[in-house]
Amino acid sequence: MKPVTKSKTTNKNPLGDLIDDDVYEKLRKFKLLDEKAIRDYRIRQMYKDMRREMSAGEAIDKIQEMFPYLQFDTIRKIVYQVSK
């Protein structure tokens, strides 16, 4: 597993572990990315990381603080969503 480094490009490209920054920028430029799906992916990654240190409810509460427009149940559905 490669180490995660925090940099300005990491925040700019939320899919940095899947695609490089240039590809991400081109896809974004041509509006070929689903922003909701990217948000949900980021939420699932955050939840997975947080669960190492806290309970499921605490992790969802923390995520809700970051995304206050989402309800607790909505976040719960996102993190427990099974890939299709």
N, C-alpha and C positions, 0 to 999 in steps of 0.2 A: 504494500500500500504506500503510495507516494505521500510525502508530508504536505499538509495544507499550509500555504503561506498566504498571509493577508497582504494584499496590495491594492492599488487603485483599480487595476484591471480586473481583479477578482470581483469587486463590487459591480463593475460595469458589465461583465459577462457572467451572468448567473449560471451559465451552462459550461463554465470553464473546464470542468472535469470530463465533459463530453465532446466539446468542439473548441477549436482555437478562436482567439479574439477576432481574427480577420473574417472567418466564416460567419461568426455570430453577427458582426457588423453588416456584412453583405445581406444576410437573411433579414436582419432588422430593417435595413435600408429599403428592401423591396417588399416589406410588410409580409414576410412569409413565416413569421413566428406567431404562435398563439400565446399571447401575454398571460392569459388565465392559466394555461397549462404550465407555463414557466413558473408562475407564482405558486401553483400547487406543488410543483416539483421542489421548489425551494423550501416550502413549508414541510414537505415530507423529509427532506434532508435535515432541516433544523430539528424536527421532532426526533428523528433517529439519533442525532448527536446529543440532544438534551436528555433522552431516556437513559443514557449511561449514568447520569448524575442525579436524576429526580424521577418522581412518579409520573405516570401518564397525565393525570389531571393537572399537575404543576407545569408540565411541559406545554400542554395545550393552553393554560392560562398565560404563560409567558409569550407564546406565539400570538395569542389574542391581543396582548399589549402592543405587539409590533404591527398587527393588522386589526385595528379596533373596529373596522367596518364589517368584520366577519364574526358571526356568532360562534359560541363554543361548539354547538352541534355541527356547524358547517366545517369547522376545523377538524373535528373528530372524524367526520365523513371523509375529508381529504386525506388525513393521515392513515386511515384504515382502508382506503380505497384499493381494490385489487386491480392490477394492470389488466387491460383487456387485450 
